[in-house]
């Protein structure tokens, strides 16, 4: 994603405010970005933009995202058409802008593709306007609750910011158990 460091640029994706984070949801067309965002809005998270996000550098150097004025408050949902989030969910369901703190990339599940199941590989970063923004990849498949997975990804990101990583915690516990002579099922 290339964004000029000085001027506002448009990037594809949707932007929500969740748990105090600005979350940019990206992925291939038809993967379920807008439907997932709609579910998250119904759960009380705040909508900023659908389909395209205007991005600029903020006064402190971070990235700020907002909706282009012409499409502000609107979302396109296949089968429903264009909907107005503010009219459906009320003014508290929207925010004008948010910092871009986390990128969630939705990817279609591929049978032969190996995904990190334990969280031992740290997520990649997405370059935007010369900055690196943490990114988490979520495979999309029938039956997976993507909205819940996005909420949990945000919480995992917040925990990592505070220095906690569950996979490293479990690995350390296993190492201690092995050093004591094997796992005994005790904590």
Number of C-alpha atoms within 10 A of each C-alpha: 10 11 20 14 17 11 11 18 17 18 18 17 23 26 33 29 25 19 13 14 17 24 25 28 25 24 18 13 12 10 18 21 24 23 17 19 24 20 15 21 20 15 12 14 21 28 33 28 30 27 19 19 24 21 27 24 21 13 8 6 10 15 22 19 29 26 24 16 10 7 14 19 22 19 23 15 15 11 6 8 8 11 13 14 22 16 11 10 15 10 12 11 21 21 20 15 21 23 22 23 20 23 24 23 22 22 16 16 15 11 6 6 6 8 13 10 8 10 12 12 10 11 13 13 14 18 14 19 21 12 15 14 18 17 23 21 18 18 16 18 13 8 6 10 12 22 19 14 15 23 15 12 19 23 15 16 21 17 13 12 10 9 8 13 17 14 14 13 11 12 12 12 14 14 13 13 16 12 10 10 8 11 14 9 6 5 6
